[in-house]
Amino acid sequence: MLLPLFKSLHIIGFVAWFAGMFYLVRMFVYHVEALDKPQPEGDILSRQFNLMQWRVYKIICNPAMIITWLCGLFMLYIYGVGWLETNWWMQAKLVLLILLSAYHLYCRNLIIKLEKGEVPFNSFQFRLLNEVPTLFLVAIVLLAVYRNAFNVWYTLAGILSFGLMMFTFAKIYKKRREG
């Protein structure tokens, strides 16, 4: 009876987590663009974006990440260590989740830098950074759905190709915006 509850909360948690991460990094794009605005408009927008970024990070991203991790770990506990040892896809998913959590923490550092007026990336680079969660999402969902039924190397090649395609579309979009 607990497994469906944890699974439901886990899905709700990761949907909210990804939604927050997508929105957060998109705000970084707009924040950097706001810094190029004339004063006082640039300062006003920058303060507003910083406030919004902290709210999304603390109110959406952090709780959603915690719910995702806790419910996922409870499900692993229910399945048992033996199940984890025999399912390589779950081990790969855990590695991806650790990397996604590192990305999550990295975004916190970016909020702090932007708050100080430091601009670590230009708006195009932030647009590319905004696609990182998409790659995590695709990889994690494929692992969860196909589990042990697919070839790791083909899947990795497919995800890398998808990332290259997203980069190419971003470059095309940049040229259209500037053109």
Rosetta silent file (secondary structure, phi, psi, omega in degrees, C-alpha in Angstrom):
SEQUENCE: MLLPLFKSLHIIGFVAWFAGMFYLVRMFVYHVEALDKPQPEGDILSRQFNLMQWRVYKIICNPAMIITWLCGLFMLYIYGVGWLETNWWMQAKLVLLILLSAYHLYCRNLIIKLEKGEVPFNSFQFRLLNEVPTLFLVAIVLLAVYRNAFNVWYTLAGILSFGLMMFTFAKIYKKRREG
SCORE:     score description
SCORE:     0.000 S_00000001
   1 L     0.000  -32.757 -179.902    0.000    0.000    0.000 S_00000001
   2 H   -74.634  -31.236 -177.179    2.894    2.393    0.682 S_00000001
   3 H   -58.523  -49.054  178.064    4.634    1.757   -2.640 S_00000001
   4 H   -61.366  -34.138  178.421    1.930    3.429   -4.810 S_00000001
   5 H   -65.556  -49.589  179.475    1.884    6.404   -2.427 S_00000001
   6 H   -63.055  -39.876  179.037    5.661    6.850   -2.560 S_00000001
   7 H   -63.288  -43.670  178.593    5.673    6.345   -6.320 S_00000001
   8 H   -62.520  -46.771  179.564    2.946    8.990   -6.777 S_00000001
   9 H   -65.334  -35.260  177.440    4.731   11.486   -4.544 S_00000001
  10 H   -62.507  -45.516  179.240    8.017   10.725   -6.304 S_00000001
  11 H   -64.499  -45.675  177.958    6.469   11.536   -9.703 S_00000001
  12 H   -59.938  -42.715  179.702    4.844   14.713   -8.364 S_00000001
  13 H   -62.159  -46.837 -176.394    8.171   15.701   -6.800 S_00000001
  14 H   -73.878  -29.234  174.715   10.261   15.253   -9.913 S_00000001
  15 H   -63.493  -45.869  178.923    7.718   17.019  -12.138 S_00000001
  16 H   -65.833  -39.300 -179.772    7.798   20.024   -9.786 S_00000001
  17 H   -61.434  -49.366  179.976   11.594   19.825   -9.488 S_00000001
  18 H   -65.434  -39.649  178.008   12.110   19.892  -13.241 S_00000001
  19 H   -59.209  -45.172  178.442    9.520   22.642  -13.690 S_00000001
  20 H   -63.096  -42.145 -179.491   11.353   24.739  -11.125 S_00000001
  21 H   -65.978  -40.951  178.142   14.756   24.090  -12.687 S_00000001
  22 H   -61.839  -45.186 -177.656   13.505   24.990  -16.170 S_00000001
  23 H   -68.908  -41.646 -177.693   11.965   28.226  -14.905 S_00000001
  24 H   -58.539  -51.303 -175.776   14.909   29.151  -12.696 S_00000001
  25 H   -71.840  -29.577  173.843   17.550   29.009  -15.399 S_00000001
  26 H   -62.930  -37.836  176.600   15.239   30.770  -17.876 S_00000001
  27 H   -64.339  -31.744  176.223   15.087   33.614  -15.342 S_00000001
  28 H   -59.975  -40.988  178.311   18.904   33.711  -15.389 S_00000001
  29 H   -57.116  -50.976 -177.021   18.679   34.478  -19.121 S_00000001
  30 H   -69.041  -32.201  178.755   16.314   37.371  -18.491 S_00000001
  31 H   -64.181  -47.049 -179.931   18.303   38.567  -15.486 S_00000001
  32 H   -63.287  -40.256  178.241   21.494   38.878  -17.534 S_00000001
  33 H   -66.113  -33.682  178.576   19.590   40.677  -20.288 S_00000001
  34 H   -66.028  -32.580 -179.640   18.116   43.039  -17.669 S_00000001
  35 H   -65.430  -19.967  178.163   21.617   44.008  -16.533 S_00000001
  36 L   -85.639   -6.003 -178.704   22.200   45.469  -20.002 S_00000001
  37 L   -74.971  154.794  175.958   19.206   47.810  -19.654 S_00000001
  38 L   -66.679  157.654  179.803   19.719   51.511  -18.877 S_00000001
  39 L   -82.359  147.735    5.648   19.434   52.647  -15.275 S_00000001
  40 L   -87.464   -2.852 -176.833   17.305   52.645  -13.174 S_00000001
  41 H   -54.562  -44.811 -178.565   15.396   50.019  -15.209 S_00000001
  42 H   -59.821  -44.014  179.902   18.297   47.538  -15.096 S_00000001
  43 H   -66.395  -41.986 -179.693   18.628   47.735  -11.304 S_00000001
  44 H   -63.475  -46.763  179.468   14.886   47.418  -10.739 S_00000001
  45 H   -64.872  -40.262 -179.444   14.616   44.385  -13.018 S_00000001
  46 H   -61.454  -44.994  178.387   17.728   42.803  -11.535 S_00000001
  47 H   -62.501  -41.031 -179.571   16.366   43.069   -7.985 S_00000001
  48 H   -66.265  -44.051  178.528   13.031   41.631   -9.103 S_00000001
  49 H   -63.401  -38.487  179.178   14.636   38.711  -10.939 S_00000001
  50 H   -63.212  -43.067  176.895   16.815   37.974   -7.925 S_00000001
  51 H   -60.125  -46.129 -179.329   13.774   37.899   -5.655 S_00000001
  52 H   -64.108  -40.740 -179.347   11.940   35.601   -8.085 S_00000001
  53 H   -62.691  -46.004  178.770   14.958   33.291   -8.441 S_00000001
  54 H   -62.054  -40.461 -179.925   15.303   32.830   -4.679 S_00000001
  55 H   -64.183  -45.649  178.709   11.582   32.148   -4.353 S_00000001
  56 H   -62.199  -43.549 -177.896   11.573   29.538   -7.105 S_00000001
  57 H   -64.050  -49.039 -174.581   14.706   27.929   -5.699 S_00000001
  58 H   -79.983  -34.564 -172.944   13.569   27.841   -2.060 S_00000001
  59 H   -94.127  -28.193 -179.451    9.812   27.338   -2.479 S_00000001
  60 H  -109.802  -58.810 -172.036    9.668   25.037   -5.528 S_00000001
  61 H   -63.518  -51.133 -177.291   13.041   23.484   -6.346 S_00000001
  62 H   -61.433  -52.776  179.033   14.297   22.603   -2.863 S_00000001
  63 H   -61.099  -38.347 -179.389   11.090   20.987   -1.524 S_00000001
  64 H   -65.605  -39.865  177.932   10.517   19.167   -4.827 S_00000001
  65 H   -64.143  -42.603 -179.465   14.062   17.790   -4.821 S_00000001
  66 H   -64.119  -44.832  177.705   13.667   16.618   -1.217 S_00000001
  67 H   -60.875  -44.141  179.483   10.338   14.928   -1.963 S_00000001
  68 H   -58.807  -50.333 -178.398   11.833   13.260   -5.042 S_00000001
  69 H   -65.241  -48.205 -177.100   14.831   11.933   -3.135 S_00000001
  70 H   -61.730  -47.594 -179.080   12.954   10.840   -0.001 S_00000001
  71 H   -66.892  -38.047  176.860   10.196    9.007   -1.860 S_00000001
  72 H   -63.182  -43.091  178.698   12.716    7.446   -4.237 S_00000001
  73 H   -67.261  -36.893  175.445   14.847    6.231   -1.341 S_00000001
  74 H   -62.806  -40.738  177.716   11.773    4.858    0.442 S_00000001
  75 H   -64.282  -41.397  176.813   10.885    2.916   -2.724 S_00000001
  76 H   -61.417  -39.334  177.319   14.441    1.553   -2.917 S_00000001
  77 H   -61.663  -43.379  179.709   14.126    0.482    0.713 S_00000001
  78 H   -64.120  -43.076  179.872   10.863   -1.317   -0.070 S_00000001
  79 H   -69.295  -36.492  177.577   12.391   -3.067   -3.110 S_00000001
  80 L    98.808  159.880 -177.850   15.533   -4.013   -1.185 S_00000001
  81 H   -64.330  -38.179  179.454   19.268   -4.024   -1.779 S_00000001
  82 H   -60.062  -39.785  178.570   19.132   -7.217   -3.833 S_00000001
  83 H   -64.467  -43.317  179.702   16.768   -5.580   -6.307 S_00000001
  84 H   -62.581  -40.873 -178.851   19.071   -2.550   -6.608 S_00000001
  85 H   -64.361  -31.504 -176.634   22.101   -4.760   -7.220 S_00000001
  86 H   -93.625   -2.985 -178.960   20.412   -6.599  -10.103 S_00000001
  87 L  -117.136   90.628 -177.254   18.973   -3.517  -11.833 S_00000001
  88 H   -60.894  -30.669 -178.468   21.790   -1.565  -13.454 S_00000001
  89 H   -61.918  -35.337  178.752   19.313    0.978  -14.826 S_00000001
  90 H   -71.727  -36.088  176.020   18.490    2.104  -11.290 S_00000001
  91 H   -63.033  -42.222  177.316   22.163    2.462  -10.476 S_00000001
  92 H   -64.761  -40.246  178.970   22.566    4.631  -13.606 S_00000001
  93 H   -63.187  -40.624  178.169   19.467    6.628  -12.634 S_00000001
  94 H   -63.290  -38.917  176.464   20.930    7.283   -9.179 S_00000001
  95 H   -62.396  -44.773  178.487   24.148    8.576  -10.755 S_00000001
  96 H   -62.967  -37.684  178.852   22.097   10.913  -12.961 S_00000001
  97 H   -67.982  -34.893  175.550   20.117   12.090   -9.925 S_00000001
  98 H   -65.557  -42.929  177.985   23.325   12.851   -8.052 S_00000001
  99 H   -65.483  -39.652  177.235   24.533   14.872  -11.051 S_00000001
 100 H   -64.196  -37.961  177.163   21.156   16.642  -11.293 S_00000001
 101 H   -65.629  -36.532  175.862   21.392   17.480   -7.589 S_00000001
 102 H   -65.068  -41.147  175.635   24.862   18.942   -8.210 S_00000001
 103 H   -60.459  -42.293  177.651   23.366   21.041  -11.038 S_00000001
 104 H   -56.438  -49.063  179.516   20.651   22.142   -8.611 S_00000001
 105 H   -67.207  -35.513  176.474   23.299   23.338   -6.122 S_00000001
 106 H   -61.451  -38.814  177.849   25.287   24.971   -8.922 S_00000001
 107 H   -62.453  -34.989  176.074   22.180   27.007   -9.789 S_00000001
 108 H   -60.904  -43.682  178.467   22.142   28.280   -6.204 S_00000001
 109 H   -63.217  -35.249  177.953   25.686   29.553   -6.695 S_00000001
 110 H   -66.904  -38.088  176.538   24.590   31.266   -9.898 S_00000001
 111 H   -59.941  -45.356 -179.391   21.787   33.057   -8.030 S_00000001
 112 H   -60.920  -44.433  179.586   24.347   34.322   -5.516 S_00000001
 113 H   -62.836  -45.876  179.890   26.674   35.534   -8.286 S_00000001
 114 H   -64.223  -35.039  178.150   23.881   37.318  -10.128 S_00000001
 115 H   -62.259  -34.298  179.251   22.741   38.858   -6.848 S_00000001
 116 L   -82.600   -4.099 -178.504   26.225   40.348   -6.463 S_00000001
 117 L    88.846    4.439  176.774   26.111   41.683  -10.021 S_00000001
 118 L   -81.159  138.422 -178.369   28.595   39.111  -11.303 S_00000001
 119 L  -118.967   94.657 -176.244   27.716   37.750  -14.737 S_00000001
 120 L   -73.110  -23.849 -178.989   29.295   34.307  -15.178 S_00000001
 121 L  -139.961  157.235  171.462   27.615   33.669  -18.564 S_00000001
 122 L   -85.148  175.074 -174.004   26.001   35.645  -21.329 S_00000001
 123 H   -63.068  -35.007  178.612   22.330   35.119  -22.153 S_00000001
 124 H   -66.008  -41.869  179.349   23.091   32.572  -24.903 S_00000001
 125 H   -64.781  -37.755  175.098   25.249   30.493  -22.559 S_00000001
 126 H   -65.895  -35.469  176.560   22.459   30.586  -19.964 S_00000001
 127 H   -61.384  -40.883  177.622   20.040   29.435  -22.680 S_00000001
 128 H   -66.630  -41.330  178.651   22.309   26.441  -23.274 S_00000001
 129 H   -61.900  -30.128  178.991   22.555   25.810  -19.522 S_00000001
 130 L   -67.497  -18.293  179.784   18.748   25.798  -19.449 S_00000001
 131 L   -87.480  -11.595 -179.682   18.787   22.715  -21.693 S_00000001
 132 H   -57.993  -46.291  178.317   20.836   20.636  -19.250 S_00000001
 133 H   -61.635  -28.153  177.635   17.769   19.526  -17.240 S_00000001
 134 H   -62.616  -43.259  178.617   16.152   18.434  -20.522 S_00000001
 135 H   -64.036  -41.913  176.128   19.004   16.000  -21.113 S_00000001
 136 H   -61.375  -45.694 -178.456   18.694   14.700  -17.545 S_00000001
 137 H   -59.698  -47.568 -179.915   14.927   14.340  -17.955 S_00000001
 138 H   -60.342  -48.395 -177.972   15.221   12.405  -21.212 S_00000001
 139 H   -63.316  -44.666 -177.389   17.888   10.070  -19.830 S_00000001
 140 H   -66.992  -42.773  179.257   16.091    9.436  -16.532 S_00000001
 141 H   -65.307  -43.122  177.970   12.714    8.801  -18.157 S_00000001
 142 H   -60.172  -42.310  177.837   14.232    6.426  -20.723 S_00000001
 143 H   -62.354  -43.787 -177.326   15.965    4.506  -17.944 S_00000001
 144 H   -68.727  -34.350 -176.965   12.774    4.293  -15.877 S_00000001
 145 H   -82.678  -48.848 -175.174   10.586    3.198  -18.790 S_00000001
 146 H   -86.906  -22.203  178.014   12.884    0.812  -20.669 S_00000001
 147 H    50.970 -122.007 -176.753   14.851   -0.363  -17.637 S_00000001
 148 H   -86.571    7.525 -170.399   17.093   -3.297  -18.558 S_00000001
 149 H   -92.083    7.876 -178.822   15.531   -3.716  -22.015 S_00000001
 150 L  -134.919  165.393 -177.807   17.753   -1.439  -24.085 S_00000001
 151 L   -82.639  125.886 -177.377   21.343   -1.015  -25.151 S_00000001
 152 H   -60.625  -43.700 -174.485   23.259    1.471  -23.011 S_00000001
 153 H   -69.179  -39.534  176.480   25.538    2.637  -25.826 S_00000001
 154 H   -64.806  -41.057 -179.674   22.707    3.289  -28.289 S_00000001
 155 H   -65.476  -45.067  177.494   20.819    5.171  -25.632 S_00000001
 156 H   -60.065  -44.294  178.064   23.873    7.249  -24.696 S_00000001
 157 H   -62.444  -39.796  178.661   24.504    8.010  -28.364 S_00000001
 158 H   -64.654  -42.473  179.889   20.854    8.992  -28.783 S_00000001
 159 H   -67.273  -41.374  177.070   20.931   11.338  -25.784 S_00000001
 160 H   -64.468  -39.529  176.664   24.179   12.934  -26.959 S_00000001
 161 H   -63.408  -40.694  177.894   22.693   13.347  -30.451 S_00000001
 162 H   -62.117  -42.315  177.757   19.611   14.944  -28.910 S_00000001
 163 H   -62.642  -41.833  177.551   21.866   17.343  -26.973 S_00000001
 164 H   -64.004  -39.873  177.768   23.757   18.227  -30.155 S_00000001
 165 H   -63.052  -43.179  178.322   20.449   18.826  -31.924 S_00000001
 166 H   -63.059  -39.964  178.208   19.302   21.154  -29.108 S_00000001
 167 H   -63.025  -43.429  179.379   22.607   23.049  -29.330 S_00000001
 168 H   -61.905  -44.814  178.229   22.216   23.414  -33.103 S_00000001
 169 H   -63.936  -35.892  178.217   18.657   24.734  -32.736 S_00000001
 170 H   -65.535  -40.681  178.009   19.845   27.179  -30.068 S_00000001
 171 H   -64.994  -42.247  178.281   22.541   28.496  -32.422 S_00000001
 172 H   -62.699  -44.256  179.014   19.996   28.872  -35.238 S_00000001
 173 H   -61.260  -40.999  179.448   17.616   30.678  -32.892 S_00000001
 174 H   -61.664  -43.631  179.292   20.422   33.006  -31.778 S_00000001
 175 H   -63.369  -40.112  179.153   21.223   33.912  -35.383 S_00000001
 176 H   -65.604  -38.958  179.263   17.542   34.606  -36.108 S_00000001
 177 H   -67.173  -38.880 -177.130   17.251   36.850  -33.046 S_00000001
 178 H   -82.756  -24.244 -175.220   20.388   38.772  -33.943 S_00000001
 179 L   -74.479    0.000    0.000   19.705   38.832  -37.697 S_00000001
